Amino acid sequence: MAVEVDENDLKSAGAELLTDGRRGVRINGWEIVSHNGSILTSSIYEQWEQKLETSHLPEMVFGDSSLVLKHADSGIKIHFNAFDALKGWKQEALPPVEVPAAAQWKFRSKPSQQVILDYDYTFTTPYCGSETIEVDPEKNGSGEIMEASSSLHWEDCEEQIDAASLASNEPILFYDEVVLYEDELADNGVSLLTVKVRVMPSCWFLLLRFWLRVDGVLMRLRETRVQCIFGGGGANPAILRESCWREATFQSISDKGYPSDSAAYSDPSIISQRIPVIMHRNQKLKVHGNL
């Protein structure tokens, strides 16, 4: 989805698009940069398998793709990448989803052999993003970007993301969608991790979405929404995060009178309300220590 940005909208919001070859925008002390890279080469793919201590990775891993949001004054850096997401998958290590047709699946790693599915082949991840504090070279005097002694921590809160601001008619100053990894489960469904970002004059908002559909068996939707409303004052910006996990079997959906055909569940945005919530959490980003 390409978004046409009006120069007057940028100017009135005090924002500017990056002109150094990167795709992104600067606004209200934030630099927001997205990058859509190519899939891993076979040699890098093997390196990732070694680092993650696994012999299985998704069919398509976009190792160079990323979304980075950095606040200049505080050094807060929130970023999204495939490697950290797959670390989360490896650590969570969910049991494999039982699939009637799994015995006939032929996986790319051993095309001539039957593969025992003794791992989470759906690549489900609890990943909500990565964060750190970085001090710019000019501030630390070393000439290098360094991590500060402060740490970032998400604390549970009652505050919620301002949905009204997202539904307003504000102009979109920057938008992008980044695919981090994807697997078609040997033509038996889809496993997809993406992150979308939208920047408006009043705030930035992002959606990290893991979408899983194992045809005829299971659907799983894990979404993380993060919002920063500008003009909150203080050295550290106010950032809210909402995590919502949904999961349902095709049988349970069918029992409620909904279609059981996988073709009816291609777009998670449309059918998410049919899938019951199994976890929901609101959090606020806190900075501990001295910058």
C-alpha positions in Angstrom: 0.0 0.0 0.0 1.6 3.2 -1.2 0.7 6.4 0.6 1.0 9.7 -1.2 2.3 12.3 1.2 1.4 16.0 0.8 4.4 18.2 1.3 2.2 20.8 3.1 1.0 18.1 5.5 4.6 17.3 6.3 5.6 20.9 6.8 2.6 21.8 9.0 3.4 18.7 11.2 7.1 19.7 11.5 8.0 16.4 9.8 10.4 15.6 7.0 11.0 12.5 4.9 14.5 11.0 5.0 16.7 12.0 2.0 19.7 9.8 2.7 18.5 6.7 0.8 16.6 5.2 3.7 12.8 5.0 3.7 11.5 6.9 6.7 10.5 10.1 8.4 11.6 12.4 11.2 8.9 13.9 13.4 8.7 15.3 16.9 12.2 14.0 17.9 11.6 10.5 16.4 13.4 9.0 13.5 11.3 6.1 12.0 12.9 3.9 9.4 11.6 0.8 7.6 13.5 -1.5 5.3 12.2 -4.4 3.1 15.1 -6.6 2.2 15.5 -9.9 0.3 15.2 -13.4 1.8 18.2 -15.0 3.4 20.8 -16.6 1.1 21.5 -20.3 1.7 24.8 -19.5 3.5 23.2 -16.9 5.9 20.3 -19.3 6.4 22.7 -21.9 7.7 24.4 -19.4 9.9 21.0 -18.5 11.5 20.2 -22.2 12.0 23.5 -22.6 13.9 23.0 -19.4 16.0 19.4 -20.5 16.8 20.4 -24.1 17.4 17.8 -25.5 15.0 17.6 -27.3 11.7 14.3 -25.6 10.8 13.5 -22.1 9.8 10.6 -20.6 7.8 10.7 -21.0 4.0 11.1 -17.2 3.6 13.0 -15.3 6.2 13.6 -11.6 5.4 16.7 -11.2 7.5 17.6 -7.7 6.4 14.0 -6.4 6.8 13.3 -4.2 9.8 11.4 -1.4 11.4 13.3 1.0 13.7 11.9 3.8 15.8 14.4 5.9 17.7 13.8 8.9 19.9 16.8 11.3 19.7 16.7 12.9 23.1 16.1 9.9 25.3 17.9 7.3 23.1 14.9 5.0 23.3 15.1 2.6 20.4 12.2 0.2 19.5 12.9 -2.1 16.6 11.5 -5.3 14.9 13.5 -8.0 13.1 13.1 -11.6 12.1 16.1 -13.0 14.1 14.8 -11.8 17.5 11.3 -13.0 16.6 12.7 -16.5 15.8 14.6 -16.5 19.1 11.2 -16.1 20.7 9.8 -19.0 18.7 12.8 -21.2 19.8 12.5 -20.3 23.4 8.7 -20.7 23.6 9.0 -24.1 21.9 5.3 -24.9 21.6 4.4 -28.5 20.9 3.7 -29.2 17.2 0.1 -28.8 16.1 -1.5 -32.2 15.3 -2.4 -32.3 11.7 -4.0 -35.4 10.0 -2.1 -34.8 6.8 1.2 -34.2 8.4 2.5 -37.7 7.8 2.4 -36.9 4.0 4.1 -33.5 4.2 7.3 -33.3 2.4 9.5 -30.6 3.9 12.2 -28.8 1.9 15.1 -29.8 4.1 14.7 -33.5 3.3 12.5 -33.7 0.2 13.0 -37.5 -0.3 12.2 -38.4 3.3 9.3 -38.3 5.7 10.0 -35.7 8.4 9.0 -36.3 12.0 7.3 -33.1 13.1 8.8 -32.9 16.6 9.1 -29.1 16.7 6.7 -26.2 16.3 6.6 -26.1 12.6 4.2 -23.1 12.7 6.9 -20.7 13.9 4.6 -19.2 16.4 6.4 -16.5 18.4 5.6 -14.5 21.5 7.8 -11.7 20.1 6.5 -8.2 20.9 9.5 -6.3 19.6 13.0 -5.4 20.7 14.0 -2.3 22.7 17.1 -0.7 24.1 18.6 2.8 24.9 21.3 4.1 22.6 23.5 7.1 23.2 24.6 8.9 20.1 28.3 9.4 19.4 28.1 13.1 19.9 26.7 12.6 23.4 29.1 9.9 24.7 32.3 11.4 23.2 33.6 8.0 22.0 32.6 8.4 18.4 30.5 5.2 18.7 26.9 4.5 19.3 26.7 2.9 22.8 24.0 1.4 25.0 23.3 3.5 28.0 23.2 2.2 31.6 19.4 2.7 31.7 17.1 -0.1 30.9 13.6 -0.2 29.3 10.8 -2.2 30.9 7.2 -2.7 30.1 4.9 -2.3 33.1 1.2 -3.4 33.1 -1.2 -0.5 33.2 -4.8 0.4 32.9 -4.2 3.0 30.1 -5.3 2.0 26.7 -4.3 2.9 23.2 -6.2 5.9 21.9 -8.4 4.2 19.2 -10.2 7.5 18.4 -6.9 9.1 17.2 -6.4 6.2 14.8 -9.9 6.6 13.4 -9.5 10.4 12.8 -9.1 12.0 9.4 -5.5 13.0 10.1 -3.2 12.8 7.1 -0.9 9.9 7.0 2.7 11.2 6.8 4.4 7.8 6.5 3.2 4.2 6.1 4.9 0.9 5.4 4.5 -2.8 5.9 7.5 -5.0 6.5 7.3 -8.8 6.2 9.7 -10.5 8.6 9.1 -14.2 7.7 6.5 -16.4 6.0 5.9 -20.1 5.5 3.1 -21.8 3.6 3.3 -25.0 5.7 3.9 -27.2 2.7 0.7 -25.8 1.1 -1.3 -26.6 4.2 -1.9 -23.1 5.5 0.2 -20.0 6.3 2.5 -18.7 9.0 3.2 -15.0 8.6 4.9 -12.3 10.7 4.6 -8.7 9.6 4.8 -5.2 11.1 3.0 -2.2 9.9 3.7 1.4 10.9 1.6 4.6 10.4 2.8 8.1 11.3 0.4 11.0 11.7 0.8 14.6 12.9 -0.4 13.6 16.4 1.2 10.1 16.9 2.8 7.1 15.5 1.2 3.7 15.6 2.4 0.2 14.7 0.9 -3.3 14.5 3.0 -6.4 14.8 1.0 -9.4 13.7 1.7 -13.1 13.7 -1.0 -14.9 11.7 -1.3 -18.7 11.6 -3.8 -20.8 9.7 -3.3 -24.6 9.7 -6.0 -25.5 7.2 -8.9 -27.4 8.7 -7.2 -27.5 12.1 -6.2 -24.3 13.9 -6.1 -20.5 13.6 -3.8 -18.4 15.8 -3.5 -14.6 15.8 -1.0 -12.8 18.0 -1.1 -9.0 17.7 0.9 -6.3 19.3 -0.1 -2.6 18.9 2.2 0.2 20.1 1.4 3.9 20.1 3.2 7.1 21.0 1.1 10.3 21.1 3.3 13.4 20.6 3.4 16.4 22.9 3.2 14.5 26.2 6.1 16.5 27.7 9.0 15.1 29.8 12.3 13.7 28.7 10.9 10.3 27.9 7.9 9.9 25.5 4.8 8.0 26.7 4.5 4.8 24.8 1.7 2.3 25.3 1.6 -1.3 24.1 -1.4 -3.7 23.8 -0.9 -7.4 23.3 -3.8 -9.6 22.3 -3.6 -13.3 21.5 -6.5 -15.2 19.9 -6.7 -18.9 19.1 -9.4 -21.3 17.9 -9.8 -24.7 16.2 -11.7 -24.9 12.9 -14.1 -27.3 14.7 -14.9 -24.7 17.4 -15.5 -22.0 14.8 -17.7 -24.4 12.8 -19.7 -25.2 16.0 -20.6 -21.5 16.3 -22.1 -21.6 12.8 -19.2 -20.0 11.0 -17.7 -21.5 7.7 -15.2 -24.3 8.2 -13.7 -23.7 4.7 -10.1 -22.4 5.0 -10.7 -20.1 2.0 -13.0 -18.0 4.3 -10.1 -17.2 6.6 -7.5 -15.6 4.3 -7.6 -12.1 6.0 -7.1 -12.0 9.7 -8.3 -8.4 9.9 -11.7 -9.4 8.8 -12.2 -12.5 10.8 -10.3 -11.8 14.0 -13.5 -11.1 16.1 -14.6 -14.7 15.4 -11.5 -16.0 17.2 -11.7 -15.9 21.0 -9.1 -14.0 23.1 -6.8 -16.2 25.2 -4.5 -13.4 26.5 -4.8 -9.6 26.6 -2.4 -7.1 28.2 -1.9 -3.3 28.3 1.5 -2.0 29.1 3.5 1.2 29.3 7.1 1.7 28.6 9.2 2.7 31.6 12.8 3.9 31.7 14.9 2.9 34.7 18.3 4.4 35.6 20.0 7.6 34.5 20.6 8.5 30.9 
